[in-house]
Amino acid sequence: MLPATYAQSEKSTARLLRDVAHPDALREISESQIAQVLRADPQLIDLWFARGSDQRISGGWGVEGAEDDYRVQSFSDGVCLHFGDKVEACAAFVIRYVSHIAHRSVSSSS
């Protein structure tokens, strides 16, 4: 939902996150819960992958790959996680991406 809303909005990702949930609430969401949503609506996976491919400049998290080789990577510190399943990679990316944006948003508003 977030990547589709972002594409149709002039709001930043951080603003969209503040609109839908308090940053502390985001910490309660698990990768398995996100994976469940992604499996129920596979179109979201492509939207998240598109969002994850343009994060190099921001120093955030990105996601890329094909077939059974997917990478979730931090462009700020080089951490790279490997997955054999696209849904699991996407869920891992979403958790890290949202956490990164929420953390930056809270830090900049303090």
Backbone as CSV, one residue per row, in Angstrom:
resi,resn,N_x,N_y,N_z,CA_x,CA_y,CA_z,C_x,C_y,C_z
1,MET,0.810,-1.186,0.000,0.000,0.000,0.000,0.856,1.254,0.000
2,LEU,1.864,1.325,0.841,2.678,2.528,0.934,3.326,2.910,-0.392
3,PRO,3.928,1.981,-1.136,4.547,2.412,-2.391,3.524,2.925,-3.406
4,ALA,2.340,2.367,-3.425,1.305,2.839,-4.346,0.843,4.230,-3.927
5,THR,0.651,4.447,-2.638,0.242,5.753,-2.132,1.325,6.782,-2.410
6,TYR,2.584,6.401,-2.230,3.706,7.307,-2.491,3.698,7.756,-3.953
7,ALA,3.481,6.819,-4.858,3.497,7.126,-6.288,2.370,8.075,-6.684
8,GLN,1.274,8.044,-5.942,0.120,8.872,-6.268,0.048,10.153,-5.433
9,SER,1.042,10.392,-4.621,1.000,11.503,-3.678,2.208,12.406,-3.850
10,GLU,2.106,13.572,-3.292,3.256,14.477,-3.263,3.900,14.476,-1.878
11,LYS,3.466,13.566,-1.018,4.010,13.465,0.336,5.259,12.590,0.342
12,SER,6.148,12.884,1.263,7.330,12.046,1.447,6.923,10.738,2.106
13,THR,7.805,9.758,2.003,7.555,8.483,2.681,7.416,8.703,4.182
14,ALA,8.268,9.540,4.748,8.208,9.818,6.184,6.847,10.395,6.568
15,ARG,6.334,11.310,5.765,5.022,11.909,6.049,3.908,10.863,5.947
16,LEU,3.976,10.022,4.941,2.981,8.963,4.788,3.003,8.017,5.991
17,LEU,4.192,7.692,6.467,4.303,6.820,7.641,3.703,7.473,8.872
18,ARG,3.956,8.773,9.054,3.364,9.479,10.198,1.842,9.506,10.093
19,ASP,1.342,9.557,8.862,-0.107,9.582,8.666,-0.777,8.257,9.044
20,VAL,-0.068,7.142,8.869,-0.694,5.840,9.105,-0.397,5.220,10.462
21,ALA,0.724,5.579,11.069,1.057,4.929,12.344,2.114,5.714,13.099
22,HIS,2.042,5.591,14.395,3.085,6.153,15.251,4.338,5.299,15.070
23,PRO,5.535,5.890,15.072,6.767,5.101,14.879,6.905,3.903,15.810
24,ASP,6.439,4.022,17.055,6.519,2.885,17.984,5.645,1.727,17.522
25,ALA,4.511,2.025,16.910,3.615,0.969,16.419,4.264,0.188,15.286
26,LEU,5.092,0.856,14.501,5.762,0.187,13.381,6.722,-0.896,13.864
27,ARG,7.249,-0.731,15.061,8.189,-1.723,15.613,7.510,-3.045,15.946
28,GLU,6.197,-3.017,16.081,5.454,-4.212,16.461,5.109,-5.103,15.270
29,ILE,5.365,-4.644,14.079,5.060,-5.417,12.878,6.239,-6.325,12.569
30,SER,5.961,-7.587,12.293,7.033,-8.549,12.026,7.189,-8.805,10.529
31,GLU,8.338,-9.343,10.176,8.575,-9.729,8.782,7.561,-10.773,8.330
32,SER,7.209,-11.699,9.214,6.250,-12.733,8.820,4.867,-12.142,8.564
33,GLN,4.482,-11.123,9.315,3.201,-10.454,9.053,3.232,-9.743,7.693
34,ILE,4.327,-9.104,7.414,4.462,-8.419,6.121,4.464,-9.441,4.993
35,ALA,5.187,-10.538,5.165,5.218,-11.588,4.142,3.819,-12.129,3.872
36,GLN,3.022,-12.260,4.901,1.652,-12.745,4.751,0.837,-11.780,3.880
37,VAL,0.990,-10.497,4.107,0.289,-9.492,3.296,0.779,-9.539,1.855
38,LEU,2.087,-9.678,1.675,2.660,-9.725,0.334,2.195,-10.955,-0.436
39,ARG,2.104,-12.081,0.231,1.627,-13.300,-0.433,0.156,-13.156,-0.836
40,ALA,-0.619,-12.428,-0.036,-2.033,-12.216,-0.349,-2.225,-11.221,-1.492
41,ASP,-1.266,-10.315,-1.672,-1.362,-9.297,-2.727,0.001,-9.148,-3.402
42,PRO,0.367,-10.080,-4.295,1.694,-10.101,-4.905,2.063,-8.841,-5.698
43,GLN,1.092,-8.062,-6.123,1.405,-6.820,-6.841,2.198,-5.859,-5.958
44,LEU,1.993,-5.959,-4.646,2.737,-5.112,-3.724,4.243,-5.383,-3.786
45,ILE,4.594,-6.623,-4.078,6.012,-6.984,-4.147,6.709,-6.165,-5.223
46,ASP,6.117,-6.096,-6.393,6.730,-5.321,-7.479,6.820,-3.840,-7.117
47,LEU,5.801,-3.316,-6.456,5.842,-1.911,-6.037,6.959,-1.656,-5.035
48,TRP,7.115,-2.580,-4.072,8.186,-2.423,-3.092,9.558,-2.577,-3.742
49,PHE,9.683,-3.513,-4.678,10.966,-3.672,-5.361,11.313,-2.414,-6.151
50,ALA,10.328,-1.804,-6.781,10.572,-0.555,-7.507,11.016,0.533,-6.536
51,ARG,10.371,0.610,-5.383,10.746,1.607,-4.372,12.140,1.311,-3.834
52,GLY,12.456,0.038,-3.683,13.746,-0.348,-3.128,14.908,-0.193,-4.078
53,SER,14.611,0.003,-5.348,15.707,0.125,-6.312,16.259,1.536,-6.396
54,ASP,15.597,2.507,-5.774,16.067,3.890,-5.891,16.570,4.469,-4.566
55,GLN,17.094,3.629,-3.717,17.519,4.077,-2.390,19.026,4.302,-2.252
56,ARG,19.775,4.104,-3.304,21.237,4.251,-3.209,21.652,5.645,-2.763
57,ILE,21.008,6.656,-3.291,21.392,8.035,-2.977,21.031,8.405,-1.544
58,SER,19.910,7.899,-1.053,19.444,8.284,0.279,20.214,7.609,1.409
59,GLY,21.017,6.597,1.074,21.745,5.872,2.112,20.862,4.936,2.906
60,GLY,19.700,4.639,2.367,18.759,3.755,3.042,18.969,2.308,2.644
61,TRP,17.911,1.549,2.701,17.930,0.134,2.349,17.387,-0.051,0.943
62,GLY,17.919,-1.035,0.248,17.435,-1.373,-1.079,17.200,-2.865,-1.187
63,VAL,16.502,-3.253,-2.248,16.251,-4.666,-2.504,16.345,-4.893,-4.004
64,GLU,16.966,-5.999,-4.372,17.080,-6.346,-5.784,17.379,-7.830,-5.905
65,GLY,17.268,-8.319,-7.110,17.585,-9.720,-7.351,16.626,-10.344,-8.334
66,ALA,16.852,-11.621,-8.584,16.015,-12.376,-9.512,16.091,-13.856,-9.157
67,GLU,15.063,-14.563,-9.564,14.933,-16.013,-9.369,15.105,-16.388,-7.912
68,ASP,16.212,-16.988,-7.519,16.374,-17.379,-6.116,17.572,-16.698,-5.465
69,ASP,17.923,-15.505,-5.954,19.040,-14.741,-5.407,18.618,-13.289,-5.215
70,TYR,18.125,-12.993,-4.017,17.656,-11.649,-3.701,18.523,-11.057,-2.601
71,ARG,18.790,-9.757,-2.726,19.639,-9.066,-1.758,18.894,-7.870,-1.172
72,VAL,18.991,-7.747,0.142,18.512,-6.578,0.856,19.768,-5.931,1.405
73,GLN,20.014,-4.678,0.991,21.293,-4.059,1.307,21.114,-2.667,1.890
74,SER,21.950,-2.382,2.895,22.023,-1.040,3.458,23.051,-0.260,2.658
75,PHE,22.636,0.874,2.116,23.560,1.691,1.355,24.317,2.672,2.234
76,SER,24.043,2.635,3.538,24.806,3.490,4.440,25.979,2.754,5.077
77,ASP,25.803,1.465,5.392,26.904,0.741,6.041,27.319,-0.544,5.328
78,GLY,26.673,-0.850,4.193,27.086,-1.993,3.391,26.565,-3.354,3.830
79,VAL,25.786,-3.417,4.907,25.210,-4.698,5.331,24.387,-5.259,4.179
80,CYS,24.572,-6.544,3.888,23.859,-7.181,2.785,23.316,-8.526,3.249
81,LEU,22.009,-8.700,3.114,21.346,-9.939,3.494,20.909,-10.650,2.223
82,HIS,21.055,-11.967,2.192,20.702,-12.756,1.008,19.497,-13.644,1.305
83,PHE,18.628,-13.754,0.310,17.409,-14.552,0.434,17.201,-15.362,-0.828
84,GLY,16.612,-16.518,-0.680,16.270,-17.346,-1.824,14.818,-17.191,-2.228
85,ASP,14.061,-16.430,-1.447,12.633,-16.248,-1.695,12.332,-14.759,-1.841
86,LYS,11.656,-14.393,-2.913,11.367,-12.991,-3.208,10.478,-12.354,-2.143
87,VAL,9.485,-13.090,-1.671,8.580,-12.550,-0.652,9.338,-12.282,0.645
88,GLU,10.169,-13.220,1.065,10.948,-13.034,2.291,11.907,-11.861,2.153
89,ALA,12.542,-11.725,0.993,13.437,-10.591,0.756,12.660,-9.284,0.821
90,CYS,11.508,-9.257,0.208,10.693,-8.051,0.199,10.246,-7.686,1.610
91,ALA,9.814,-8.657,2.382,9.388,-8.400,3.761,10.552,-7.864,4.595
92,ALA,11.737,-8.439,4.426,12.919,-7.965,5.147,13.252,-6.531,4.745
93,PHE,13.123,-6.237,3.462,13.365,-4.875,2.985,12.356,-3.902,3.594
94,VAL,11.083,-4.258,3.565,10.034,-3.362,4.066,10.299,-2.993,5.525
95,ILE,10.601,-3.990,6.343,10.882,-3.737,7.765,12.039,-2.754,7.911
96,ARG,13.113,-2.994,7.199,14.302,-2.138,7.328,14.079,-0.757,6.723
97,TYR,13.437,-0.711,5.590,13.158,0.561,4.920,12.265,1.447,5.789
98,VAL,11.182,0.884,6.271,10.244,1.644,7.100,10.920,2.082,8.394
99,SER,11.691,1.206,9.014,12.411,1.562,10.242,13.400,2.688,9.991
100,HIS,14.109,2.611,8.885,15.092,3.641,8.531,14.410,4.993,8.343
101,ILE,13.318,5.006,7.587,12.595,6.248,7.328,11.985,6.788,8.622
102,ALA,11.367,5.917,9.407,10.747,6.350,10.663,11.798,6.902,11.618
103,HIS,12.955,6.255,11.694,14.029,6.718,12.575,14.536,8.086,12.130
104,ARG,14.753,8.240,10.828,15.204,9.544,10.307,14.169,10.619,10.574
105,SER,12.902,10.268,10.430,11.814,11.221,10.639,11.767,11.678,12.101
106,VAL,11.883,10.723,13.020,11.856,11.050,14.450,13.090,11.865,14.812
107,SER,14.248,11.493,14.271,15.498,12.211,14.573,15.439,13.644,14.062
108,SER,14.869,13.846,12.888,14.837,15.194,12.323,13.773,16.078,12.959
109,SER,12.784,15.478,13.611,11.746,16.278,14.251,12.067,16.556,15.718
110,SER,13.150,15.962,16.214,13.534,16.168,17.632,14.258,17.475,17.805
